[in-house]
């Protein structure tokens, strides 16, 4: 059973993605009747992050004053974004300012895991290429280690990334993780009136299973009838998974079932989101890969988070 979301934690740093996250969080808070915690983490300096006592130094008064000014500015910008996102209903929001000192990812995860009924809504800060592979980003670290739903919000002018919520895109696969995502989507759909798009992706050919290049040679001799039988099995599985997801959703109007015959589920999910012409959000479960394996191989959820044009919520079991 999905835990009720009573607190939405919004890490803020004054960046564009952070402001976008605050806007999205304000709308979610009104839908869910949740309070908002704006969390500012005063970062440690490089010397403090090294495990060498001789290299550490205490902040001077000027350092502390500068950090305090930046915190106040970032929190004020986030509060303004919250108010703008809900227009005349800002008085209905309960907003708290919280400040901590330390490593941002560690503080965010600890703060979220120490409270019951939390959701984290945060901006995507894009590290690319080799840096992202080995260092990770704050949002990735939070996705891996937080026990609660985590929503990652990008900046952008895509129609699906605009204020409001008209469609909830829910990839499903019959796992406990996708069941948890469907339950949260059902709650949001009933609160917002948004339609729900259930997506099930299955491979078009046995050679696409696992996405391993060169596998086609093992299946190249399959007849057309055998391939069709394989695809029919995928469609039957889609029917079973859709029925299971509808049970988890509960009573929701406007449910669409979309079968995606594709060897690349992440690309198919992102493509569906890109086709949306009204505000949308993806809600999906996360498989239990460890952070190192996930960074090397990439999971469907990680790829969707990085490439989606609209907010993505990743739900743990």
N, C-alpha and C positions, 0 to 999 in steps of 0.2 A: 504494500500500500504506500502510495507516495505521500511524503510528509508535507503538511501545509507550509507554504512559504509565508513567513511572518516578518522577515527582515531581508531587505535587499542591500547588499554591500557594494558600494561603487568606489573602487580605487580611483583617485584623481591625481593628476600631475600638471594640469594646465594645458595639456596637448589637445590637438583637434580630436583624435580618437577618444580621449577621456571625456571631452565635452559631449561628443556624440553618444557615448555610453550613458552619461547623466540624463540626456534627453530621453533615451529609450527606457532607462530605469524609472523615470517619473511616470511614464505611461503604464509600465508593468505594475508599479506600486499601487496606482489607483485601481487597476483591474483586480489585483489580488488582496487589496486592503492591507498592504504591508507598509511598515515604516522603512525609511531609507537611512542608511549610514554612509556618509561620505568619508572615505578613509584616505588620509594623506600619510604617506610613509616618508619620513625624512631620511634620505639615503645616507649611508655611511660613506665617508671619503675613501679613496683607493687605499690609503695607508691602513685604515681601520679594517679593511676587508682582508688584509694579509695577516696570516697567522704568525707574525713576527713582532713580539712586544717592542723591540727596539724601533720598529717602523711606525708604531702607533703614536698618535698625538691627540690631545683633546681639542675639541673645537674652541676657537677663540670667541670672545663676545661678538665680534663682527661676523664670524661664521654663523653663529647661532641666530643673530639678528637677520641675516640674509635668508637663512633657511625658514625662519618664522614668517618673513615677508612673503616668500614664495608660497608657503603653505596657505597663508591667508588669501593670497590672490587666487590660487588654484581652487580653494574651497568656495570662494565668492563666485568665481566663474561657473562652477558646477551647480551652485544654488540657483544662479540666474538661468542656466540651461534647464534645470528641473522645472522652474516656474514657467518658462516659455513653453515647455513641452505639454503642460497641462492647462495652460492659459488661465481661465478664471477659476480653476479648481485647485490652485496651488495651496489654498488654506486647508485643504483636506489631507495634505501630506504631512506626516510627522518626520522631520529631518533632523539628524544628529551629525555633528562634526566629530570625527575621531582622528587623532594623530598619534603615530608611533614613530620610533626611530629604529632603523636597521635595514636589512636586505629586503627590498620590496616584495619579492615572491614569497619569501619565508614568512613575512609578517602577514600578508594577505591570506595565505593558506591557514596559518595558525589562528588568525582572527575568525575566519569562516568556520573552521572545524571546532572551535570552542563554543559555538552557539548553535542552538537547535533551530531548525526551520529557516535556514539561510539560503540565499541565492547570491552569486557574485555576478555583477554586470560590469564588464570592463572593456576598455578600448584595446584594439590591436595595435601593437607597436611593432612594425615590421623589420626584423632582422632578416637579411637574405643570404642565400648561398651558404658558404662554408661556416660563417659565423652562426647562422641559425642551426646548422647541423650539430655543432659541437657545444655551443653556449646555450642555446634555447632562448626564449623570450620570457618575460614575466607572465604573459598570458598562457604560454605553453606550460610553464611550470605550474601555474594554478590549475589548468585543465588536468594535469597528471595527478596532482596531490590533494586537491580539495575534494571533500566527500559530498559536496552539495552540487546542484546544477550550476554551471558556469556559462554565462552568455558573453560572447565576444562580438564587439560592434566595430565595424569599419566606417571610415568616412567615405563619402561618395554621393553622387547625384543620381544613381540608378533609381528608377521608380520604386523598386522593391525595398529601397533603403530610406524611404521618406517616412515622416511621422505618421502614426496611425498603425493599425494592424487589421488587414483585410484577409490575409491568408496565412495559415500555418502549414508548413511543409514538413511532413513527418516520415522520414525513411524508416521502413520496418523490415525486420528479418525473422521475427518469431523468437528472438532472444529475450532474456529477462531485461536487458538494457533497453531494447526497443519498447518493451511493455511499459517500463518506467517513463520513457519519453512520451508514449501515447497517453498515459494518465495525466501528465503535466499539460500536454496539448489539449486534452479534453477540458481541463479546468480553465485554461486560458480562452478556449473557444466559447465556452459558456459565458464567461465574463465579458468578452469583447464582441461576440457575434461573428467572429472571423470564421471563414470556411476552413476545412481541413483537407489537405491533399496527402493521402497515404501513398507513398512510393515504395514499390518493390522492384529491385533490380536483379535480373538473373542473366547468366551468360547465354549468348546466342549459339554457342558451339562448345563441346567439351574442351576444346583446345584453349578456351579462354579461362577455364577454371584456374584460380591462383594467379592469373596474370603473368605466367612464366613464359618468356619468349622462347620460341623454338619448339613448343609443345605440339604445334600443329602436325609435325611429322608423325606423332603417335596416333593421330586420329584422322589423318588425311584420307584414308581409305574408306571412311564411313560413307554409307549411301545416303541419299537425300531423305529416304524414309526414316533412317536411324537418327539423323539430325532433327527431323521433325518430331520424332518421338521424344528426343531429348528436350526440345523446346516446349512440347506439350507438358512434360513433367514439370518444367519451370512454371508454366501457367497454372497448373494444378497446385503447386506449392504456393503460388501467389494467392490463390483463393483461400487456402488454409491460413496463411499469414494475415491476410486482410480481415478475415473473420475474427481472428484472435485480437488484432489491433482494435477492431470496432468494440469488442467487449471491454478492452482497457479504456477506450475513449469515453464510454458511457453515452448518455443521450446528447448527441451533437447534431445540429442540422448542417446541411451543405457539405457532406463528406464526399470527396472524389477519390476513386481508386485508380492509380496510374501504374501500369506495368512498364518497366523500362528494360527492354532486351538489349543489354549492353555488357561488354566485357570489362568496363571500367565504371563501377558504381559511383565513385566520387565524382567523376566527370559528368555522369548522367544527372546526378542530384544538383550539381552546380548549374548545369544547362537548364534544368527545369526552373530553378530560381531565377536565372537570367531572363527567362521568358515572361516573368510576372510583370504586369504593368501597374500594379497597385502595391501598397506597403505589405511586406511579407516578412516572415521569420522562419528559420529552420529549427526544428527541435528533434534531436536525435540521441540515441544511446551511444555509449562508448564501450568498445571492447577492452578487455583487460590486458593489453600489452604494457610492458614496462617502458619507461621513458627512453632508455637507450635503444631498445629494439624499435620503438615507434619512430624515433628520429631517423634511424637508418632506413627502415622499410616504408614508413608512412602508413598510417591507418586511414580508413575512409573518413573518420571524423576529423582527423588532423588536416587532411587535404581540403575537406569541405570548409573548415574554419578559415583556412588561409586564402581560399579562392572565392568564397561566396560573396555575392554583391549585397547581401542583407545580413542582419544579425543571426548568429548561430548559437543555440543553446545545447550544450552537451550534458547529458543526464547520466549519472551513475546509478547502478542498481539500488 
